[in-house]
Amino acid sequence: MPIQSKYSSQKIETILDQVMEVLHDNDVSVDLSLMTLGNCITHVINSQVPVAQRQVITDKFVKALSASINTKDK
């Protein structure tokens, strides 16, 4: 059974498009994009997640990220 998000797909896509546009407009390389997004994730977790929950949230995020990566050529 798919996981239902409390956020609309349209809202998620709009934000994603905006973030990707900033990276594209600044001609950001893959490694700099990943470093920047990683720092953003770290900032969100450290500033908005209670200390006692940070490891659990981080582990869940890593698991979800790993599951979403396409490992096969199209």
KEBAKE-945011 format. One line per field, with one value per atom (N, C-alpha, C, O): x, y, z; residue number from 1. Coordinates in steps of 0.001 Angstrom, whole numbers, plus 500000, padded with zeros to 6 digits. Example, Ala and Ser with C-alpha at 12.3 -4.5 7.8 and 13.67 -1.06 7.14 Angstrom:
c1: 513190/512300/513200/514236/512850/513670/512900/513409
c2: 494310/495500/496700/496681/497750/498940/500030/501138
c3: 507800/507800/507800/508465/507080/507140/507870/508039
vexfi: 1/1/1/1/2/2/2/2
This chain:
c1: 500839/500000/500890/501760/500685/501535/501328/500247/502392/502324/501630/501989/500641/499918/500577/500831/500848/501463/500381/499305/500677/499735/499891/499139/500868/501105/500689/500880/500126/499676/500883/501939/500696/501749/502091/503255/501078/501303/502198/503094/501971/502793/504236/505169/504415/505758/506461/507619/505768/506360/506711/507741/505876/506152/507431/508277/507571/508775/509999/511049/509875/510985/511417/512610/510447/510774/511533/512468/511143/511814/513253/514166/513446/514799/515673/516811/515139/515901/516225/517289/515320/515565/516745/517577/516807/517936/519246/520230/519271/520488/520865/522034/519885/520148/520614/521575/519939/520298/521725/522372/522200/523557/524566/525719/524132/525006/525778/527000/525039/525632/525918/525064/527113/527503/526777/526167/526853/526217/526762/525992/528094/528657/528282/527996/528279/527885/526396/525986/525580/524145/523911/523138/524589/524416/524917/524294/526044/526569/525589/525324/525057/524134/522842/522367/522277/521045/521274/520416/522423/522760/522870/522391/523502/523600/522224/521962/521349/519989/519240/518558/519367/518728/519256/518488/520576/521183/520643/520329/520538/520022/518574/518228/517736/516343/516266/515539/516999/516956/517472/516837/518620/519207/518394/518428/517669/516946/515469/514836/514908/513472/513043/511863/513975/513644/514240/515418/513436/513971/515159/515182/516130/517362/517065/517702/516123/515821/515299/515347/514802/514225/515117/514793/516210/517039/517589/517564/518083/518664/517600/517835/516432/515350/514893/514702/514718/514308/515367/515040/516636/517727/517753/517911/517601/517592/516423/516591/515248/514083/514317/513951/514926/515208/516177/515953/517242/518233/517583/517862/516733/516046/515130/515108/514387/513490/514283/513891/515386/516232/516781/516728/517299/517853/516792/517076/515583/514502/514052/513519/514259/513755/514759/514410/515987/517014/516824/516712/516789/516651/518047/518956/518207/519516/519623/520612/518594/518602/518546/517889/519240/519155/517762/517110/517327/515997/516030/514997
c2: 498826/500000/501245/501377/502162/503356/504265/504330/504951/505894/507158/507699/507629/508842/510023/509981/511069/512267/513233/513291/513993/515033/516276/517239/516259/517373/516978/515832/517912/517604/517426/518024/516595/516396/517713/517976/518542/519832/520728/521385/520762/521585/521091/521890/519794/519207/519520/519936/519321/519578/521047/521361/521948/523383/523749/524469/523254/523546/522913/523549/521676/521003/521774/521963/522214/522994/524268/524650/524925/526157/525886/526630/524828/524474/524116/524574/523298/522891/524084/524127/525041/526238/527043/527549/527155/527868/527163/527817/525845/525097/525270/525478/525185/525333/526747/526923/527761/529156/529487/530377/528760/528990/528010/527969/527221/526265/525410/525280/524835/524070/522640/521996/522146/520779/519775/520145/518514/517451/517430/517377/517471/517373/518586/518434/519782/520968/520938/521366/520441/520299/519379/519702/518224/517264/517826/517622/518534/519151/520196/520246/521020/522077/521496/521922/520526/519902/519138/519142/518488/517801/518768/518484/519910/520924/521462/521754/521593/522054/521044/521427/519775/518720/518731/518635/518849/518910/520091/519967/521234/522433/522215/522553/521651/521404/520469/520744/519385/518424/519056/518935/519728/520305/521465/521699/522191/523359/523105/523882/522023/521828/520502/520309/519599/518290/518218/518520/517820/517684/516720/515724/517028/516243/514752/513926/514408/512996/512258/511029/512985/512343/512437/511850/513149/513401/512141/512021/511198/509989/509156/508628/509034/508256/508897/508200/510211/510923/510770/510532/510905/510765/509368/509216/508355/506973/506747/506105/507268/507133/507867/507369/509048/509810/509047/508939/508524/507772/506546/506231/505869/504692/505093/504418/506170/506631/507088/506806/507784/508227/507026/506981/506065/504868/504123/503621/504055/503355/504095/503480/505403/506187/506313/506803/505881/505993/504924/503737/505357/504421/503854/504598/502557/501936/501204/500518/501353/500699/501752/502782/501494/502375/502297/501253/503403/503435/502887/502838
c3: 500000/500000/500000/500861/499045/498980/500190/500776/500534/501647/501158/500112/501904/501562/502264/503468/501503/502061/502500/501906/503550/503961/503095/503248/502185/501273/499873/499466/499135/497779/496860/497065/495853/494859/494178/493874/493938/493288/494140/493610/495439/496341/496327/496244/496407/496395/495078/495077/493960/492646/492456/491859/492952/492841/493577/493046/494798/495584/494933/494837/494488/493819/492572/492334/491785/490582/490944/490241/492026/492443/492876/492517/493642/494092/492894/492791/491990/490812/489917/489299/489848/489046/489614/488861/490946/491574/491252/490906/491360/491052/489582/489259/488700/487264/486933/486183/487490/487209/487656/487102/488660/489169/488582/489011/487603/486918/487917/487839/488850/489951/489501/488892/489799/489452/490349/491353/489972/490751/492180/493138/492325/493674/494528/495715/493945/494718/495032/496111/494110/494373/495564/496466/495561/496651/497980/499022/497939/499170/499699/500900/498817/499220/499778/500830/499075/499547/500852/501735/500971/502219/503384/504482/503146/504197/504570/505737/503582/503840/504714/505666/504393/505181/506617/507574/506750/508083/508871/510055/508211/508874/509343/510475/508469/508837/510039/510994/509998/511105/512397/513444/512327/513544/514114/515322/513277/513765/514046/514761/513489/513625/514236/514532/514425/514993/516401/516590/517384/518738/518767/518043/519602/519683/519832/519179/520669/520935/519705/519664/518702/517525/516287/515254/516371/515188/514547/513322/515336/514753/514060/512973/514680/514084/512775/511778/512771/511556/510473/509310/510852/509890/509291/508080/510117/509624/508659/507622/508994/508116/506795/505730/506868/505657/504754/503548/505333/504558/503913/502756/504646/504112/502951/501922/503106/502052/500830/499698/501049/499941/499185/497956/499911/499278/498466/497378/498993/498301/497049/496125/497006/495877/494731/493657/494945/493913/492847/493155/491593/490482/490180/489811/490337/490135/488798/488538/487945/486640/485551/485706/484440/483280/482690/482719/482163/481550/480151/479483
vexfi: 1/1/1/1/2/2/2/2/3/3/3/3/4/4/4/4/5/5/5/5/6/6/6/6/7/7/7/7/8/8/8/8/9/9/9/9/10/10/10/10/11/11/11/11/12/12/12/12/13/13/13/13/14/14/14/14/15/15/15/15/16/16/16/16/17/17/17/17/18/18/18/18/19/19/19/19/20/20/20/20/21/21/21/21/22/22/22/22/23/23/23/23/24/24/24/24/25/25/25/25/26/26/26/26/27/27/27/27/28/28/28/28/29/29/29/29/30/30/30/30/31/31/31/31/32/32/32/32/33/33/33/33/34/34/34/34/35/35/35/35/36/36/36/36/37/37/37/37/38/38/38/38/39/39/39/39/40/40/40/40/41/41/41/41/42/42/42/42/43/43/43/43/44/44/44/44/45/45/45/45/46/46/46/46/47/47/47/47/48/48/48/48/49/49/49/49/50/50/50/50/51/51/51/51/52/52/52/52/53/53/53/53/54/54/54/54/55/55/55/55/56/56/56/56/57/57/57/57/58/58/58/58/59/59/59/59/60/60/60/60/61/61/61/61/62/62/62/62/63/63/63/63/64/64/64/64/65/65/65/65/66/66/66/66/67/67/67/67/68/68/68/68/69/69/69/69/70/70/70/70/71/71/71/71/72/72/72/72/73/73/73/73/74/74/74/74
